[in-house]
Amino acid sequence: MRSVKLIAVSDPNGMIGSILKKIMDLCGRTNCRVAPAGEPLRPEEVPYLLLAGTGEFADAAGKFQKYVAPYENQKGSPGPNQCFVTYSMEDDRADYTVKNIRRSPDGQMTFEIVGAGVIGRVKRNSGQAEFVEQALAAAAAAMTAGISFAEVLDALNTMPLQAESVVPT
């Protein structure tokens, strides 16, 4: 039986998980399952990555191979054999940041995702402001899971617009 990597997402409104799932689907990653954090592990699954919010990864220390969290909200740290990746809308010390967020008069939104030695532009025909941070978190998780920066950018630029609809909390 082929193992499946579980990517657990702590996301109260489900949008980051939705965007991450669309990235995985558009990039053809069938060996990963995106699910809400805390959902039971299936027999064929390996707890691979936790995309967490405010310090929540501390409660899961040792359970996942990789962790992705906002730079500003780090608390604790994963073990020595685990990978920890950060993202931030404001702090350049994070592994992934966003720069040059712009909205044109016709509603088009553009922004750049910046990582170690890479920069790429995301251009959406429409977009909600919340989408930028959600897309950054999902992109950081996707790249941590092994999807190339170019594939992630292509997915963000081509995914259907309904992925940007913000679900009320």
Residue pairs with C-beta under 8 A, 6 or more apart in sequence:
1 44
2 31
2 44
3 31
3 44
3 45
3 46
4 31
4 32
4 33
4 42
4 44
4 45
4 46
5 31
5 32
5 33
5 45
5 46
5 48
5 49
5 145
6 32
6 33
6 35
6 41
6 42
6 45
6 46
6 47
6 48
6 49
7 20
7 24
7 32
7 33
7 34
7 35
7 48
7 49
7 50
7 51
7 141
7 145
8 35
8 36
8 37
8 38
8 39
8 47
8 49
8 50
8 51
8 60
8 64
9 16
9 17
9 20
9 34
9 35
9 36
9 37
9 51
9 141
10 36
10 37
10 50
10 51
10 52
10 53
10 56
11 17
11 36
11 37
11 51
11 53
12 53
12 169
13 166
13 167
13 168
13 169
14 36
14 167
15 130
15 131
15 134
15 166
15 167
16 51
16 134
16 137
16 138
16 141
17 34
17 35
17 36
17 51
17 138
18 163
19 131
19 134
19 135
19 138
19 156
19 159
19 163
20 34
20 51
20 137
20 138
20 141
20 142
21 34
22 155
22 159
22 160
22 163
23 138
23 139
23 142
23 147
23 152
23 155
23 156
23 159
24 32
24 34
24 142
24 145
24 147
26 154
26 155
26 158
26 159
27 142
27 147
27 151
27 152
27 155
29 145
29 147
32 48
32 145
33 42
33 45
37 50
37 51
37 52
37 56
37 60
41 47
46 65
47 63
47 64
47 65
48 64
48 65
48 66
48 145
49 64
49 65
49 66
49 67
49 68
49 141
49 144
49 145
50 56
50 57
50 60
50 63
50 64
50 66
50 67
50 68
51 68
51 69
51 137
51 138
51 140
51 141
52 60
52 67
52 68
52 69
53 69
53 70
53 73
54 70
54 73
54 75
55 69
55 73
55 74
55 75
55 76
56 69
57 64
57 67
57 69
57 75
57 76
57 78
57 84
58 75
58 76
60 67
61 76
61 77
61 78
61 79
62 78
62 79
62 82
64 78
64 82
65 82
65 83
66 82
66 83
66 84
66 85
66 144
66 145
67 78
67 82
67 83
67 84
67 85
68 84
68 85
68 86
68 87
68 137
68 140
68 141
68 144
69 84
69 85
69 86
69 87
70 86
70 87
70 88
70 94
70 137
71 86
71 87
71 88
71 91
71 93
71 94
71 95
72 88
72 90
72 91
74 86
77 84
78 84
83 144
85 95
85 96
85 140
85 143
85 144
86 93
86 94
86 95
86 96
86 140
87 94
87 95
87 96
87 97
87 136
87 137
87 139
87 140
88 94
88 96
88 97
89 97
89 98
89 132
89 133
89 136
90 97
91 97
95 115
95 116
95 140
96 113
96 114
96 115
96 136
96 139
96 140
96 143
97 113
97 114
97 115
97 136
98 111
98 112
98 113
98 114
98 132
98 133
98 136
99 111
99 112
99 114
99 119
100 110
100 111
100 112
101 109
101 110
101 111
101 132
102 109
102 110
102 111
103 109
103 127
104 110
107 125
107 126
107 127
108 123
108 124
108 125
108 126
108 127
109 123
109 124
109 126
109 127
109 131
109 132
110 121
110 122
110 123
110 124
111 121
111 122
111 132
112 119
112 120
112 121
112 122
113 119
113 120
113 122
113 135
113 136
113 139
113 152
113 153
115 143
115 149
118 149
120 149
120 150
120 153
121 153
122 135
122 153
122 156
122 157
123 157
124 131
124 157
124 161
124 164
125 161
126 161
126 164
127 164
128 164
128 165
128 166
130 166
131 164
131 166
135 156
139 152
139 153
139 156
142 152
142 155
143 149
143 152
